[in-house]
Amino acid sequence: MGEAGAEVVTVARALQMAQKAELDLVEISPNADPPVCKIVDYKKFLFEQKKKQKELKSKQAKVVVKEIRMGPNTEDHDFKFKLNHAKEFLKSGAKVRAYVFFKGRSIVFKERGEILLLKFATELEGIGTVEQLPKLEGKKMFMLINPKKK
């Protein structure tokens, strides 16, 4: 079960052993009964812990969110141009946050913005899935699109 050479000793005896070896007594798991300690070089122990943390952090998947901005009166050519950018982003594995920005009194055309975003989503159906349907927040109506899993 335990490590080779592991033995149960008192705290005083463990401290004595650590001082004799000119090392530190480090508590590994304080919640265990009895608490688990190791005799190691503390600086080296900290270095190993940081190294493990860094390795775990580097293995995490980083979520990249790219934004596409449109107006409620975006024309066909601009729409297709932005659609191509969104396709590239989704193919590279990034999420796409498409939004329609309403300037001044253009907020009157909320339905145009929603139609534009829904059209955007239907065009990207082959390579992306809608995570969040169009939602109005302040002067922006946005939606999130995730890349499809391969």
C-alpha positions, -999 to +999 in steps of 0.1 A: +000+000+000+026+026+011+059+036-003+089+013+001+107+022+033+076+040+048+073+036+085+051+051+112+071+073+136+064+101+161+067+138+151+097+143+173+115+112+159+107+124+123+121+159+130+152+143+145+156+122+113+152+152+091+177+173+110+202+144+109+199+142+071+200+180+068+166+180+051+131+193+058+100+174+072+071+182+049+035+173+056+021+157+025-015+150+036-026+165+069-061+150+068-049+114+068-048+095+101-019+096+110-008+126+090+016+117+061+050+135+061+081+131+040+117+140+046+128+160+015+145+192+004+117+217+008+129+240-021+131+210-044+096+199-032+082+234-041+099+234-075+084+199-083+049+212-072+051+243-094+063+221-123+033+198-119+009+228-118+024+243-149+022+210-168-015+206-158-022+242-169-005+237-203-027+206-210-059+225-205-079+234-236-080+271-241-113+284-254-109+312-280-139+334-288-138+354-320-162+382-326-180+392-358-197+426-357-225+437-381-250+465-383-288+460-388-284+472-424-255+449-434-256+443-472-252+409-488-215+412-499-204+423-464-225+395-449-208+369-470-174+384-462-181+381-425-196+346-430-163+334-446-144+348-416-167+330-392-162+297-412-125+300-408-127+307-371-150+277-366-127+254-386-098+265-365-117+254-334-127+289-320-161+299-308-178+327-327-198+355-311-217+372-338-234+404-329-255+432-344-246+466-330-275+492-330-262+528-334-284+557-324-320+552-334-313+520-354-325+501-323-360+504-340-348+476-364-344+449-337-362+424-359-337+431-388-309+423-364-325+390-353-332+380-389-296+387-398-282+366-369-306+337-376-296+338-413-259+338-401-266+307-380-284+288-408-254+295-431-230+281-405-252+250-397-227+226-414-197+235-393-212+250-362-239+246-336-258+275-320-250+277-283-271+307-276-299+321-297-300+359-305-304+379-273-305+417-269-283+433-243-282+470-243-274+481-279-261+447-289-279+416-301-256+387-300-255+349-304-228+323-297-218+295-322-196+265-312-176+246-337-190+211-344-170+182-329-151+161-355 
